[in-house]
Amino acid sequence: MLESFKTKLKKMVTEKRFIHSVNVMESAVQLAKRYGADVDKAAVAGLLHDCAKGIKGEEIFKMCEMFGIETDEVTKLQPELLHGYIGAKLAERDFGVTDKCVLNAIYYHTTGYENMNLLDKIIFIADYIEPGRNFSNIDNIRKTVFEDLDEAIIMALDSTLIYVTSKRALIHPLSISARNSLLAAKLIKNKAAGRKADKM
């Protein structure tokens, strides 16, 4: 199945994007094994997460209209954020993917969202840490991701927010919600651990 998906994907995206997609797939598989997620689902979602990246300009909005995808004030001004939404629809239509968890992970891989599930988290961070990426603080995030998945995602979101604000670009509310939910859960956990330690 994966080989046929690769053959089809290679016709839809640039060579650089195809290599990135394979790298994300391999990173997602490693993380799935580390954290006990479904390896096959991680592989498919990782490989196909950017299958709509080749769609540009007004075609993006035409595809959104065709698939019934709602845009908001941020995505209307920064339509590159829509490739995950369209990608999930293409994965279903063109690749025959029906698993809702896989489609959801593709759909939200760019922004994240509040209370992501394990596969969502894996695809989100695999896209960020794959070997071809070269961001600020990337080595620390790559190390952290196999020790504390949520912390690595928070670090990635923090780095993204710094970059986006430096470019005076818009921040999607879903990314803020993703960061806040992960950080809140970590703060609650740390406070609970602190109270437990105080009682000992």
Stockholm file with secondary structure:
# STOCKHOLM 1.0

chainA/1-200         MLESFKTKLKKMVTEKRFIHSVNVMESAVQLAKRYGADVDKAAVAGLLHDCAKGIKGEEIFKMCEMFGIETDEVTKLQPELLHGYIGAKLAERDFGVTDKCVLNAIYYHTTGYENMNLLDKIIFIADYIEPGRNFSNIDNIRKTVFEDLDEAIIMALDSTLIYVTSKRALIHPLSISARNSLLAAKLIKNKAAGRKADKM
#=GR chainA/1-200 SS CHHHHHHHHHTTSCHHHHHHHHHHHHHHHHHHHHHTCCHHHHHHHHHHTTTTTTCCTHHHHHHHHHHTCCCCHHHHHCGGGGHHHHHHHHHHHHHCCCCHHHHHHHHTTTTCCTTCCHHHHHHHHHHHHSTTCCCTTHHHHHHHTTTCHHHHHHHHHHHHHHHHHHTTCCCCHHHHHHHHHHHHHHHHHHHHHHHHHHHC
#=GC SS_cons         CHHHHHHHHHTTSCHHHHHHHHHHHHHHHHHHHHHTCCHHHHHHHHHHTTTTTTCCTHHHHHHHHHHTCCCCHHHHHCGGGGHHHHHHHHHHHHHCCCCHHHHHHHHTTTTCCTTCCHHHHHHHHHHHHSTTCCCTTHHHHHHHTTTCHHHHHHHHHHHHHHHHHHTTCCCCHHHHHHHHHHHHHHHHHHHHHHHHHHHC
//
